[in-house]
Amino acid sequence: AQSVTQPDIHITVSEGASLELRCNYSYGATPYLFWYVQSPGQGLQLLLKYFSGDTLVQGIKGFEAEFKRSQSSFNLRKPSVHWSDAAEYFCAVGGNSGGSNYKLTFGKGTLLTVNP
Amino acid sequence: GAVVSQHPSWVICKSGTSVKIECRSLDFQATTMFWYRQFPKQSLMLMATSNEGSKATYEQGVEKDKFLINHASLTLSTLTVTSAHPEDSSFYICSAISLGIQYFGAGTRLSVL
């Protein structure tokens, strides 16, 4: 069974500081990995994805993530956080093996607070 | 990127009535859409997979007679909450698949009085 662990429920950083959100996954085949962001009362916006190839992927809003197969991790990073980055961040794993039809399993999310 | 529209964004209804939520893919066709439920400060819980032209596949524990899903076209899936009760109050989000990526609607907040 597939699963995603986001160890940090809540992270607080100062504006301008660097950020790393952790994500570990369990998946039986080659994983498709995603990071989504959700603002209060809104749907989810895709930040970035990893399907294959270069293990360092760039996303929108200056975010990047690195796929490390040996550690089953897909951590999200940003060198300098802006106040507008405050939101809930979800890591997700999925794929199309066994006819799963790209069904996603989400982590519990990490709430990011940005201090001025 | 692909755009998914969800309507309404907020609905209040009386207990015992039914509510329909629409999910549309605006600039692409989606043979597969998903319906999620999200409780406050929690992650998304997959309710069902909606397949165009066939019956939806429900996750374990989700009542298919209460949450009716219809995917009648390649751009529209609907979720009907039948005989809604206060415990059905929640945030419902849909997504549609394009090139292996799920794109999400903005969600519907359902409040059952």
Interface residues (C-beta under 8 A of the other chain):
Chain A: Y32 F34 Y36 G41 Q42 G43 L44 Q45 L46 K49 F51 F90 G94 N96 N101 Y102 K103 L104 F106 G107 K108 G109 L111
Chain B: G1 V4 Q6 T32 F34 K41 Q42 S43 L44 L46 T49 F91 I93 S95 I97 G100 I101 Q102 Y103 F104 G105 A106 G107 R109
